[in-house]
Amino acid sequence: MSEMGGLSLMSLEPDGLENILTPLLTQVFDLVRQLLQAIEQILASLGTVFDDLTAILNQNGTIEEQTQAITELRNRSPVEVDTIFYIASQLGKTLQGGNGGVVPSVPIPTPTTPQVPV
């Protein structure tokens, strides 16, 4: 049989296609499962990180000390801290009358989020 881009014409027949797709779908499902497990772990730890962040902000330390403590917390739990800051920024926009409000910047850099056109 002739070869096309590394695949024989035989592999494009229904059985051949199934032999190609089955392992690919298995890999995709495994990756999705791993992603969902990672998300579950992040969500499970969000409350604890929020409590830690609240405790830092309620301390009577200087701004520099609080910033340092938040940086250390962010180094330990970067996704959780970024998630909390993202939620806070969205709530700030809502509380200021929609998406046009000005939200004070956070002294710790947070990743940008994609804007989806409506």
C-alpha positions in Angstrom: 0.0 0.0 0.0 1.1 3.6 -0.6 2.3 5.9 2.2 0.8 9.3 2.8 2.6 11.5 5.4 3.7 8.4 7.4 0.3 6.8 7.4 -0.6 4.0 5.1 -3.9 4.0 3.3 -4.7 0.9 5.2 -4.5 2.9 8.5 -7.2 5.3 7.2 -9.7 2.5 7.0 -12.3 2.3 9.8 -10.3 -0.2 11.9 -7.0 1.6 11.2 -8.6 4.9 12.2 -10.0 3.4 15.4 -6.5 2.1 16.2 -5.2 5.6 15.9 -8.0 7.4 17.7 -8.4 5.1 20.7 -5.0 5.8 22.2 -5.3 9.5 21.4 -8.7 9.7 23.1 -7.3 7.7 26.1 -4.5 10.2 26.5 -6.9 13.2 26.3 -9.1 11.7 28.9 -6.1 11.0 31.1 -5.0 14.6 30.8 -8.5 15.9 31.5 -8.7 13.7 34.6 -5.3 15.0 35.8 -6.5 18.6 35.2 -9.7 18.0 37.2 -7.8 16.5 40.1 -5.5 19.5 40.1 -8.5 21.9 40.1 -10.0 19.9 42.9 -6.9 20.3 45.0 -6.8 24.0 44.3 -10.4 24.5 45.3 -9.9 22.4 48.4 -7.0 24.6 49.6 -8.6 28.0 48.6 -10.3 28.4 52.0 -7.1 27.8 54.0 -5.1 30.3 51.8 -7.9 32.8 52.1 -7.8 32.5 55.9 -4.0 32.9 55.8 -4.3 36.0 53.6 -7.0 37.4 55.9 -4.7 36.8 59.0 -1.9 38.6 57.2 -4.1 41.6 56.4 -5.4 41.7 60.0 -2.0 41.8 61.6 -0.7 45.1 62.9 2.5 44.9 60.9 3.8 47.5 58.5 2.8 47.5 54.8 6.2 46.1 54.0 5.8 43.2 56.5 2.4 42.5 55.1 3.7 42.6 51.5 6.5 40.3 52.4 4.1 37.8 54.1 1.8 37.9 51.1 4.7 37.3 48.8 5.7 34.3 50.9 2.1 33.0 50.8 2.0 33.5 47.1 5.3 31.6 46.7 3.7 28.6 48.6 0.3 28.8 46.9 0.6 30.9 43.7 -2.6 29.7 42.0 -4.7 30.1 45.1 -3.5 33.6 45.8 -3.9 34.7 42.2 -7.4 33.2 42.2 -8.3 35.1 45.3 -6.9 38.4 43.9 -8.8 37.7 40.6 -12.1 37.2 42.5 -11.4 40.3 44.6 -10.8 42.4 41.4 -14.0 41.1 39.9 -16.0 41.9 43.0 -14.4 45.4 43.1 -15.6 46.0 39.6 -19.1 44.9 40.5 -19.2 47.0 43.7 -18.2 50.0 41.7 -21.0 49.9 39.3 -20.2 47.3 36.6 -17.1 46.5 34.7 -16.1 50.2 34.2 -15.0 50.8 37.8 -11.4 51.5 38.8 -9.9 48.8 40.9 -6.8 49.6 43.0 -3.8 47.7 41.8 -2.4 45.0 44.0 1.3 45.4 44.9 1.9 41.8 43.9 1.9 41.0 40.2 -0.9 38.8 39.1 -1.3 37.1 35.7 -3.5 38.7 33.2 -6.8 37.1 32.3 -8.0 36.8 28.7 -10.9 39.1 27.9 -13.6 37.4 25.9 -15.6 39.7 23.6 -19.3 39.6 24.2 
